[in-house]
Amino acid sequence: MYNEKEILKRLREDLFPADMELIINHYQKVVFSFVYRITGDYHYSEDITQETFIRAFKYIKGFDTGKKFFPWLLKIGKNVSINYINKNKKYILLEDKIIELLGTVDDETDLIEKRDIVEQLLKHLTLEERELMFMRFNLNLSHKEISEVTRINESTVRSKISRGLKKLKKKVKDKNEIL
């Protein structure tokens, strides 16, 4: 049974490989997804995910056990991702990597068209709006948890997500009128 509080307690005392593996197995996919949404680069996202866990274990003794672990871990992932982007002096748009995501799909033309439309719509959002909306809707984080990850005031998080949704709804309406 996965008991995160007990695992974190043991990790704060000493880095037991079995406990580290449990944490990694529990969060690796979601951290990777989050990092990939920021960088848009599959291979670098693998490295950044690994670096996120390395840093989390390195600084585990500084983790405030009164808070939730997951937002703290995402904050590390976000910081490592931003450092990567800044270090490489380029911004990789997620939408430019859609072909890599889809691979070769011959029989699912409709699916591809819908994904293309979604990707086109997402281009109208800022990086911050995509990041906030991904945390809210894909990771199911509360506004408070998102606030902890991003260090943005909770009410500001709410309004930015709301504005992003309004922007998407307007673009969907515009696109439907054209079709």
C-alpha positions as CSV (number, residue, x, y, z in Angstrom):
1,M,0.0,0.0,0.0
2,Y,1.3,3.4,-1.0
3,N,1.5,5.6,2.1
4,E,3.1,8.8,1.0
5,K,3.4,10.4,4.5
6,E,5.3,7.4,5.8
7,I,7.5,7.2,2.7
8,L,8.4,10.9,2.9
9,K,9.1,10.5,6.6
10,R,11.6,7.7,5.9
11,L,13.1,9.7,3.0
12,R,13.7,12.7,5.3
13,E,15.6,10.4,7.6
14,D,17.6,8.6,4.9
15,L,17.3,8.1,1.2
16,F,16.2,4.5,0.9
17,P,16.3,3.4,-2.7
18,A,13.0,1.4,-2.4
19,D,11.2,4.5,-1.1
20,M,12.7,6.7,-3.8
21,E,11.5,4.2,-6.4
22,L,7.9,4.2,-4.9
23,I,7.8,8.0,-5.2
24,I,9.2,8.0,-8.8
25,N,6.8,5.3,-9.9
26,H,3.9,7.1,-8.4
27,Y,4.6,10.5,-10.0
28,Q,6.9,10.0,-13.0
29,K,4.2,10.0,-15.7
30,V,2.4,13.1,-14.4
31,V,5.7,15.0,-13.9
32,F,6.8,14.1,-17.4
33,S,3.4,15.2,-18.8
34,F,3.7,18.5,-17.0
35,V,7.3,19.1,-18.0
36,Y,6.5,18.1,-21.6
37,R,3.7,20.7,-21.7
38,I,6.2,23.3,-20.8
39,T,9.1,22.3,-23.0
40,G,7.4,20.6,-25.9
41,D,10.5,18.4,-26.3
42,Y,10.0,14.7,-25.6
43,H,13.7,13.8,-25.1
44,Y,14.6,16.9,-23.0
45,S,11.4,16.3,-20.9
46,E,12.7,12.8,-20.0
47,D,16.0,14.4,-18.7
48,I,14.1,17.2,-17.0
49,T,11.8,14.7,-15.3
50,Q,14.8,12.8,-14.0
51,E,16.5,16.0,-12.8
52,T,13.2,16.9,-11.0
53,F,13.4,13.8,-8.9
54,I,17.1,14.2,-8.3
55,R,16.5,17.7,-6.9
56,A,13.5,16.6,-5.0
57,F,15.5,13.9,-3.2
58,K,18.4,16.2,-2.7
59,Y,16.3,18.8,-1.0
60,I,13.7,16.4,0.7
61,K,14.9,17.4,4.2
62,G,13.8,21.0,3.4
63,F,10.3,19.9,2.4
64,D,7.6,21.3,4.7
65,T,5.7,18.2,5.8
66,G,2.7,20.4,6.6
67,K,2.2,20.9,2.9
68,K,1.3,18.5,0.1
69,F,4.3,16.8,-1.7
70,F,2.9,16.9,-5.2
71,P,2.7,20.7,-5.7
72,W,6.2,20.9,-4.3
73,L,7.4,18.3,-6.8
74,L,5.7,20.2,-9.6
75,K,7.3,23.4,-8.6
76,I,10.7,21.8,-8.9
77,G,9.7,20.4,-12.3
78,K,8.6,23.8,-13.4
79,N,11.8,25.5,-12.2
80,V,14.0,22.9,-13.9
81,S,12.0,23.3,-17.2
82,I,12.2,27.1,-17.1
83,N,16.0,26.8,-16.5
84,Y,16.2,24.5,-19.5
85,I,14.3,27.0,-21.7
86,N,16.4,29.9,-20.5
87,K,19.6,28.0,-20.8
88,N,18.9,27.1,-24.4
89,K,17.7,30.6,-25.3
90,K,14.8,29.3,-27.2
91,Y,11.2,28.6,-26.6
92,I,9.8,25.3,-28.0
93,L,6.1,25.5,-28.8
94,L,4.2,22.4,-27.9
95,E,2.1,22.7,-31.0
96,D,5.2,22.4,-33.2
97,K,5.7,18.9,-31.8
98,I,2.2,17.6,-32.7
99,I,3.6,15.3,-35.4
100,E,5.8,13.7,-32.8
101,L,2.8,13.2,-30.5
102,L,0.6,11.7,-33.1
103,G,3.1,9.6,-34.9
104,T,1.8,8.0,-38.1
105,V,-1.9,7.5,-38.0
106,D,-3.7,6.5,-41.3
107,D,-7.1,5.3,-40.1
108,E,-7.9,8.0,-37.7
109,T,-8.2,11.1,-39.9
110,D,-11.0,12.6,-37.9
111,L,-9.0,12.2,-34.7
112,I,-6.1,14.0,-36.3
113,E,-8.2,16.8,-37.6
114,K,-9.7,17.3,-34.1
115,R,-6.3,17.3,-32.5
116,D,-5.0,19.7,-35.1
117,I,-7.9,22.0,-34.3
118,V,-7.2,21.8,-30.6
119,E,-3.5,22.5,-31.1
120,Q,-4.4,25.5,-33.3
121,L,-6.7,26.8,-30.6
122,L,-4.0,26.3,-27.9
123,K,-1.7,28.6,-29.9
124,H,-3.9,31.5,-28.9
125,L,-3.0,30.9,-25.2
126,T,0.2,32.2,-23.5
127,L,2.6,29.7,-22.0
128,E,1.4,30.7,-18.6
129,E,-2.3,30.1,-19.5
130,R,-1.5,26.7,-21.0
131,E,0.5,25.8,-17.9
132,L,-2.2,26.9,-15.5
133,M,-4.9,25.2,-17.4
134,F,-2.9,22.0,-17.7
135,M,-2.4,21.9,-14.0
136,R,-6.1,22.6,-13.3
137,F,-7.7,20.3,-15.8
138,N,-5.2,17.6,-16.6
139,L,-3.6,17.2,-13.2
140,N,-6.8,18.2,-11.2
141,L,-4.9,20.5,-8.9
142,S,-6.9,23.0,-6.9
143,H,-6.4,26.7,-7.3
144,K,-4.5,26.8,-4.0
145,E,-2.1,24.0,-5.1
146,I,-1.5,25.7,-8.4
147,S,-0.8,28.9,-6.5
148,E,1.8,27.0,-4.4
149,V,3.5,25.6,-7.5
150,T,3.6,28.9,-9.5
151,R,3.9,31.3,-6.6
152,I,1.0,33.3,-8.1
153,N,-1.7,34.6,-5.9
154,E,-4.7,32.1,-5.7
155,S,-7.3,34.7,-7.0
156,T,-4.9,35.6,-9.9
157,V,-4.7,31.9,-10.8
158,R,-8.5,31.7,-10.9
159,S,-8.8,34.8,-13.1
160,K,-6.0,33.7,-15.5
161,I,-7.6,30.3,-15.9
162,S,-11.0,31.9,-16.5
163,R,-9.5,34.3,-19.1
164,G,-7.8,31.4,-20.9
165,L,-11.1,29.5,-21.0
166,K,-12.9,32.6,-22.4
167,K,-10.2,33.0,-25.0
168,L,-10.6,29.3,-26.1
169,K,-14.4,29.5,-26.1
170,K,-14.3,32.6,-28.4
171,K,-11.8,30.9,-30.7
172,V,-14.0,27.8,-30.9
173,K,-17.0,29.9,-31.7
174,D,-15.1,31.8,-34.4
175,K,-13.8,28.5,-35.9
176,N,-17.4,27.1,-35.9
177,E,-18.7,30.1,-37.8
178,I,-16.0,29.7,-40.4
179,L,-16.8,26.0,-40.9
